[in-house]
């Protein structure tokens, strides 16, 4: 009797091992497919899934992973065929419905995608993926408030939903709330480091990286207290991206009147993205044969963000003007993205060969929506790169005050205006008015 019992137990254990082996192999194969899919190795995921299905042709989980790999790799017809077959067997599977809706988005069938996302919510009311999908649709339609509502509902269900974090960050970025936008986008990029869209959006979450071409016309008038003729500038500029949005460039052509003298000046500003969280500002200008304004100048400054909200910079430049030995400039700045507010401080050391002059400027910028903002600043020192004439480069320190706006009206018409006041102790003062208008394409 004892021997029979032992043989029965041994047979049961052996049967369990035989049954467990293919189950373990199936689990291992499924996990390998999922890992390849998460890593973005879609061809590898397809190969692993097809191999796993040879041993277990009816495994719905691996079939769904295969459908996703087909879809992400651009093989949409194969993905849809497999997904249709799966949904015929599991019509109330929320994950499959969400992926079907995503594929409709890729096909530009936004109405069908919305119906399918809502169907997924009917069968699974706590589907964060479906809510994030509705947030995307609302954002693409320009319904930013609805997009934020859906995305925040998704985060209530899953605080680490990368898609919902990305969508909130993208909407806030569009609204000009760069501080909070960087926080959401940085978290999304941390959760999915392989997602290039997330990394690209985080790198672009600074005001200079609006990604549309613009053309501007600008005018400036400066009135002096010492009776000299007003200074006047008239210019045209174009802003555009190069290197697949890795850099922004501004080209300018200006005519500048200083009393009875007029000069032409040409300049180029480039804002290339560098390493993670860093970009540069390169400013080159030339005024061939100039009599009143600097004949040439060059300035390079590197900006680095840290802790998601803060930014510092270091820069250096050189100005060459008729009647001077040239001016060397070193500068630094610190700023913070605090929601819609952008407080900043800039310091500068300039050396014209007769001694070093220290200047400072403190300001605040208030972002509105769609990259529009207001600003004001105050400071004391010399104007160097912003000088209206050669004489001002060598002039003594003065107090400065400036306020202005940079807004978009009717979506694509740019208006920028400023008023500034310069007051030198024992010397002349001036008041400047400037206006820029333009269009973005």
C-alpha positions as CSV (number, residue, x, y, z in Angstrom):
1,X,0.0,0.0,0.0
2,X,2.8,2.3,0.9
3,X,4.7,1.6,-2.4
4,X,1.5,2.3,-4.4
5,X,1.1,5.7,-2.6
6,X,4.7,6.7,-3.3
7,X,4.3,5.8,-7.0
8,X,1.1,7.8,-7.2
9,X,2.8,10.9,-5.6
10,X,5.8,10.5,-8.0
11,X,3.5,10.3,-11.0
12,X,1.6,13.4,-9.9
13,X,4.9,15.4,-9.4
14,X,6.1,14.2,-12.8
15,X,2.9,15.3,-14.5
16,X,3.1,18.7,-12.8
17,X,6.6,19.2,-14.0
18,X,5.6,18.2,-17.6
19,X,2.7,20.7,-17.5
20,X,4.7,23.4,-15.9
21,X,7.6,23.3,-18.4
22,X,5.6,24.6,-21.4
23,X,3.8,27.1,-19.1
24,X,7.2,28.4,-17.9
25,X,8.4,28.5,-21.5
26,X,5.3,30.4,-22.6
27,X,5.8,33.0,-19.7
28,X,9.5,33.4,-20.7
29,X,8.6,33.9,-24.3
30,X,5.9,36.4,-23.5
31,X,8.3,38.4,-21.2
32,X,11.0,38.5,-23.9
33,X,8.5,39.9,-26.4
34,X,7.3,42.5,-23.9
35,X,10.9,43.5,-23.1
36,X,11.8,43.9,-26.7
37,X,8.6,45.9,-27.3
38,X,9.3,48.3,-24.4
39,X,12.9,48.8,-25.6
40,X,11.6,49.8,-29.1
41,X,13.2,46.8,-30.8
42,X,10.0,46.1,-32.8
43,X,11.5,43.7,-35.4
44,X,13.0,41.6,-32.6
45,X,9.7,41.6,-30.8
46,X,7.9,40.4,-34.0
47,X,10.4,37.6,-34.4
48,X,10.2,36.5,-30.8
49,X,6.3,36.6,-30.9
50,X,6.2,34.5,-34.1
51,X,8.5,31.9,-32.6
52,X,6.4,31.8,-29.4
53,X,3.2,31.3,-31.4
54,X,4.6,28.3,-33.2
55,X,4.5,26.5,-29.9
56,X,1.2,28.0,-28.7
57,X,-0.8,29.4,-31.7
58,X,-3.8,30.4,-29.7
59,X,-2.1,32.5,-27.1
60,X,-4.1,35.8,-27.1
61,X,-1.6,37.7,-24.9
62,X,1.3,37.0,-27.3
63,X,-0.9,37.7,-30.3
64,X,-1.7,41.1,-28.8
65,X,1.9,41.8,-28.3
66,X,2.6,40.9,-31.9
67,X,-0.2,43.2,-33.1
68,X,1.4,46.1,-31.1
69,X,4.8,45.3,-32.5
70,X,3.3,45.3,-36.0
71,X,1.6,48.7,-35.4
72,X,4.6,50.4,-33.8
73,X,6.8,49.3,-36.7
74,X,4.4,50.7,-39.3
75,X,3.0,47.4,-40.5
76,X,-0.5,48.7,-39.9
77,X,-2.4,46.3,-42.2
78,X,-1.0,43.3,-40.4
79,X,-1.6,44.8,-37.0
80,X,-5.3,45.6,-37.8
81,X,-5.9,42.2,-39.2
82,X,-4.6,40.5,-36.1
83,X,-6.4,43.0,-33.8
84,X,-9.7,42.5,-35.6
85,X,-9.4,38.7,-35.1
86,X,-8.6,39.2,-31.4
87,X,-11.5,41.6,-30.8
88,X,-13.9,39.1,-32.4
89,X,-12.9,36.7,-29.6
90,X,-12.6,39.3,-26.8
91,X,-14.9,42.3,-27.8
92,X,-14.8,43.8,-24.3
93,X,-11.0,43.9,-23.8
94,X,-10.2,47.5,-22.9
95,X,-6.5,47.3,-23.8
96,X,-7.3,46.0,-27.2
97,X,-9.9,48.7,-27.8
98,X,-7.4,51.4,-26.7
99,X,-4.8,50.1,-29.1
100,X,-7.4,50.0,-31.9
101,X,-8.2,53.6,-31.2
102,X,-4.5,54.5,-31.3
103,X,-4.2,52.9,-34.7
104,X,-7.2,55.0,-35.8
105,X,-5.3,58.1,-34.7
106,X,-2.4,57.1,-36.8
107,X,-4.8,56.7,-39.7
108,X,-6.2,60.2,-39.0
109,X,-9.6,58.8,-38.2
110,X,-10.1,60.9,-35.1
111,X,-13.9,60.5,-34.9
112,X,-13.5,56.7,-35.0
113,X,-10.7,56.9,-32.4
114,X,-12.9,58.9,-30.0
115,X,-15.7,56.4,-30.3
116,X,-13.4,53.5,-29.6
117,X,-11.7,55.2,-26.7
118,X,-15.1,55.9,-25.2
119,X,-16.1,52.2,-25.8
120,X,-13.0,51.2,-23.8
121,X,-14.1,53.4,-21.0
122,X,-17.5,51.8,-21.0
123,X,-16.0,48.4,-20.5
124,X,-13.3,49.6,-18.1
125,X,-14.2,52.9,-16.5
126,X,-10.8,53.1,-14.7
127,X,-8.8,52.9,-17.9
128,X,-6.0,55.5,-17.7
129,X,-4.9,54.7,-21.2
130,X,-8.4,55.5,-22.6
131,X,-8.5,58.8,-20.8
132,X,-5.0,59.7,-22.0
133,X,-6.2,58.9,-25.5
134,X,-9.1,61.3,-25.2
135,X,-6.7,63.9,-23.8
136,X,-4.5,63.6,-26.9
137,X,-7.6,64.0,-29.2
138,X,-8.7,67.1,-27.3
139,X,-5.3,68.6,-27.5
140,X,-5.0,68.0,-31.3
141,X,-8.3,69.8,-31.7
142,X,-7.1,72.8,-29.8
143,X,-9.4,72.0,-26.8
144,X,-6.6,72.6,-24.2
145,X,-8.9,72.7,-21.1
146,X,-10.6,69.4,-22.0
147,X,-7.1,67.9,-22.7
148,X,-6.0,68.9,-19.2
149,X,-9.1,67.5,-17.6
150,X,-8.8,64.0,-19.3
151,X,-5.1,63.8,-18.6
152,X,-5.5,64.7,-14.9
153,X,-8.2,62.1,-14.6
154,X,-5.8,59.6,-16.0
155,X,-3.1,60.6,-13.5
156,X,-5.6,60.2,-10.7
157,X,-5.9,56.5,-11.7
158,X,-2.2,56.1,-12.6
159,X,0.2,58.7,-11.2
160,X,3.0,57.3,-13.4
161,X,1.2,57.3,-16.7
162,X,3.8,58.7,-19.1
163,X,1.4,59.6,-21.8
164,X,-0.8,61.7,-19.5
165,X,2.2,63.4,-18.1
166,X,3.5,64.2,-21.6
167,X,0.1,65.6,-22.7
168,X,-0.2,67.9,-19.7
169,X,3.3,69.1,-20.2
170,X,2.7,69.7,-23.9
171,X,-0.5,71.7,-23.2
172,X,1.2,73.8,-20.5
173,X,4.1,74.4,-22.9
174,X,1.7,75.7,-25.6
175,X,0.2,78.0,-23.0
176,X,3.6,79.4,-22.1
177,X,3.8,77.8,-18.6
178,X,7.3,76.7,-19.1
179,X,8.1,76.0,-15.5
180,X,5.3,73.5,-14.9
181,X,5.6,72.1,-18.4
182,X,9.3,71.1,-17.8
183,X,8.3,69.3,-14.6
184,X,5.7,67.1,-16.4
185,X,7.8,66.5,-19.5
186,X,10.9,65.6,-17.4
187,X,8.9,63.0,-15.4
188,X,7.5,61.5,-18.7
189,X,11.0,61.3,-20.1
190,X,12.3,59.6,-16.9
191,X,9.5,56.9,-17.1
192,X,10.1,56.2,-20.8
193,X,13.7,57.1,-21.6
194,X,13.5,55.5,-25.1
195,X,10.7,57.7,-26.2
196,X,12.2,60.3,-28.5
197,X,9.1,62.5,-28.6
198,X,9.3,62.9,-24.8
199,X,13.0,63.7,-24.9
200,X,12.5,66.2,-27.8
201,X,9.6,68.0,-26.1
202,X,11.6,68.4,-22.8
203,X,14.7,69.7,-24.7
204,X,12.4,72.2,-26.5
205,X,10.7,73.5,-23.3
206,X,12.4,76.8,-23.4
207,X,10.9,80.0,-24.9
208,X,13.4,80.3,-27.8
209,X,12.3,77.0,-29.4
210,X,8.9,77.9,-30.9
211,X,9.1,75.7,-33.9
212,X,7.5,77.9,-36.6
213,X,9.0,80.3,-39.2
214,X,8.4,84.0,-38.5
215,X,9.1,87.2,-40.3
216,X,9.2,90.6,-38.4
217,X,9.4,94.3,-39.2
218,X,10.8,96.4,-36.4
219,X,11.1,100.1,-35.7
220,X,12.8,101.9,-32.8
221,X,13.2,105.6,-31.7
222,X,15.4,106.9,-29.0
223,X,14.9,110.5,-27.8
224,X,17.8,112.3,-25.9
225,X,17.7,114.9,-23.2
226,X,20.8,116.8,-24.4
227,X,19.2,118.1,-27.6
228,X,20.9,115.7,-30.1
229,X,18.7,114.3,-32.9
230,X,16.7,111.3,-32.2
231,X,18.2,107.9,-33.0
232,X,16.1,105.7,-35.2
233,X,16.3,102.1,-36.4
234,X,14.3,100.2,-39.0
235,X,14.8,96.5,-39.7
236,X,13.5,93.2,-41.0
237,X,14.1,89.8,-39.5
238,X,13.3,86.1,-40.1
239,X,13.2,83.3,-37.5
240,X,13.4,79.7,-38.7
241,X,14.6,76.3,-37.6
242,X,17.5,74.2,-39.0
243,X,18.9,70.8,-38.4
244,X,15.5,69.1,-37.8
245,X,14.6,71.6,-35.1
246,X,17.9,71.2,-33.3
247,X,18.6,74.9,-33.8
248,X,16.8,78.1,-34.3
249,X,18.2,81.0,-36.2
250,X,17.3,84.7,-36.6
251,X,18.7,86.8,-39.5
252,X,18.4,90.6,-39.4
253,X,19.0,93.5,-41.7
254,X,18.8,97.0,-40.3
255,X,19.2,100.6,-41.2
256,X,20.3,102.8,-38.3
257,X,20.2,106.6,-38.2
258,X,22.4,108.5,-35.6
259,X,21.9,112.2,-36.2
260,X,23.1,113.0,-39.8
261,X,24.9,109.7,-40.1
262,X,23.3,106.4,-41.2
263,X,24.7,102.9,-41.1
264,X,23.6,99.5,-42.3
265,X,24.0,96.5,-40.0
266,X,23.5,92.7,-40.6
267,X,23.3,90.2,-37.8
268,X,22.7,86.5,-37.1
269,X,21.6,84.8,-33.9
270,X,21.7,81.0,-33.6
271,X,20.2,79.0,-30.8
272,X,21.5,75.4,-31.1
273,X,20.5,72.7,-28.7
274,X,23.6,71.1,-27.1
275,X,23.7,68.3,-24.5
276,X,20.9,67.4,-22.2
277,X,19.2,70.5,-20.8
278,X,21.6,72.9,-22.6
279,X,21.5,75.3,-25.5
280,X,23.7,78.1,-26.8
281,X,23.1,81.7,-28.0
282,X,25.5,82.8,-30.7
283,X,25.2,86.5,-31.8
284,X,27.3,87.8,-34.7
285,X,26.8,91.3,-36.2
286,X,28.6,93.5,-38.8
287,X,28.2,97.0,-40.0
288,X,30.6,97.5,-42.9
289,X,32.1,101.0,-42.9
290,X,30.0,102.1,-40.0
291,X,30.7,105.5,-38.5
292,X,28.3,105.7,-35.6
293,X,27.6,102.1,-34.5
294,X,30.0,99.3,-33.7
295,X,31.5,97.9,-36.8
296,X,31.4,94.3,-35.6
297,X,30.6,92.2,-32.6
298,X,30.4,88.6,-31.5
299,X,28.9,87.0,-28.4
300,X,28.5,83.4,-27.3
301,X,26.5,82.3,-24.2
302,X,25.8,78.8,-23.0
303,X,22.6,78.1,-21.0
304,X,22.2,75.0,-18.8
305,X,19.0,74.0,-16.9
306,X,19.1,71.9,-13.7
307,X,16.5,70.6,-11.2
308,X,13.9,71.0,-14.0
309,X,13.1,74.6,-13.1
310,X,16.3,76.5,-12.9
311,X,18.7,77.9,-15.5
312,X,22.2,79.5,-15.5
313,X,24.4,80.8,-18.2
314,X,28.0,82.0,-18.9
315,X,29.0,84.0,-21.9
316,X,31.7,86.1,-23.5
317,X,31.9,88.6,-26.3
318,X,33.9,91.2,-28.2
319,X,32.9,94.5,-29.7
320,X,35.0,96.4,-32.2
321,X,34.1,100.1,-33.0
322,X,35.7,102.9,-34.7
323,X,37.8,105.0,-32.3
324,X,38.1,102.2,-29.7
325,X,40.5,99.4,-29.0
326,X,37.6,97.1,-28.7
327,X,35.6,96.0,-25.7
328,X,35.7,92.6,-24.1
329,X,32.6,91.4,-22.3
330,X,32.0,88.6,-19.8
331,X,28.5,87.8,-18.5
332,X,26.5,85.4,-16.5
333,X,22.8,84.9,-15.6
334,X,20.5,82.9,-13.4
335,X,16.8,82.4,-13.8
336,X,13.9,80.1,-12.7
337,X,10.8,78.8,-14.4
338,X,8.2,79.2,-11.6
339,X,4.9,78.4,-13.3
340,X,4.1,81.3,-15.5
341,X,6.8,83.5,-13.9
342,X,10.4,83.7,-15.1
343,X,12.5,85.9,-12.7
344,X,16.1,86.4,-13.9
345,X,19.3,88.2,-13.0
346,X,22.1,89.1,-15.3
347,X,25.6,90.4,-14.4
348,X,28.2,91.7,-16.8
349,X,31.9,92.8,-16.8
350,X,33.1,94.9,-19.7
351,X,36.6,96.1,-20.3
352,X,37.2,98.9,-22.8
353,X,41.0,99.1,-22.1
354,X,40.6,101.8,-19.5
355,X,39.2,99.7,-16.7
356,X,36.5,97.1,-15.9
357,X,32.9,98.2,-15.6
358,X,30.4,96.0,-13.7
359,X,26.7,96.0,-14.8
360,X,23.6,94.2,-13.5
361,X,20.0,93.8,-14.6
362,X,17.2,92.2,-12.7
363,X,13.9,91.3,-14.3
364,X,10.8,89.2,-14.4
365,X,8.8,87.8,-17.3
366,X,5.2,86.7,-17.0
367,X,4.2,84.1,-19.6
368,X,0.6,84.1,-20.8
369,X,-0.5,81.6,-23.4
370,X,0.9,80.5,-26.8
371,X,4.4,81.8,-26.0
372,X,3.1,85.3,-25.2
373,X,4.6,87.2,-22.3
374,X,5.0,90.5,-20.5
375,X,8.3,91.7,-18.9
376,X,10.0,94.4,-16.9
377,X,13.6,94.9,-15.7
378,X,15.8,97.4,-13.9
379,X,19.5,97.7,-13.7
380,X,22.6,99.8,-13.6
381,X,25.8,99.8,-15.7
382,X,26.8,100.2,-19.4
383,X,24.9,99.0,-22.4
384,X,27.7,97.4,-24.5
385,X,25.9,95.1,-27.0
386,X,22.7,97.2,-26.7
387,X,24.5,100.5,-27.2
388,X,22.9,103.0,-29.5
389,X,26.2,104.5,-30.6
390,X,30.0,104.2,-30.2
391,X,30.0,106.9,-27.5
392,X,27.7,104.9,-25.3
393,X,30.2,102.0,-25.1
394,X,32.7,104.4,-23.4
395,X,30.1,106.4,-21.4
396,X,29.8,106.1,-17.6
397,X,27.3,103.8,-15.9
398,X,23.6,104.7,-16.0
399,X,20.3,103.4,-14.5
400,X,18.1,101.5,-16.9
401,X,14.4,100.6,-16.8
402,X,12.5,98.6,-19.4
403,X,9.0,97.1,-19.8
404,X,7.3,95.5,-22.7
405,X,5.1,92.8,-24.1
406,X,5.5,90.0,-26.7
407,X,2.2,88.6,-27.7
408,X,0.4,86.8,-30.5
409,X,-3.1,88.0,-31.7
410,X,-5.4,86.2,-34.1
411,X,-3.2,83.2,-33.4
412,X,-0.3,84.0,-35.8
413,X,0.3,87.8,-35.8
414,X,3.1,88.8,-33.5
415,X,3.2,92.2,-31.7
416,X,6.2,93.2,-29.5
417,X,6.5,96.6,-27.9
418,X,8.8,98.1,-25.3
419,X,9.6,101.4,-23.6
420,X,12.9,101.9,-21.8
421,X,14.5,104.7,-19.9
422,X,18.3,105.3,-19.5
423,X,19.5,107.9,-17.0
424,X,23.1,108.7,-16.4
425,X,24.3,110.6,-13.3
426,X,25.6,114.0,-14.5
427,X,25.0,113.0,-18.1
428,X,22.3,112.7,-20.7
429,X,19.2,110.6,-20.4
430,X,17.1,108.9,-23.1
431,X,13.7,107.3,-23.6
432,X,13.3,104.6,-26.2
433,X,10.1,103.3,-27.8
434,X,10.2,100.2,-30.1
435,X,7.6,98.1,-31.9
436,X,7.9,94.9,-33.8
437,X,5.1,93.3,-35.8
438,X,5.3,90.0,-37.7
439,X,3.6,86.8,-38.9
440,X,4.4,83.2,-38.1
441,X,3.7,80.6,-40.8
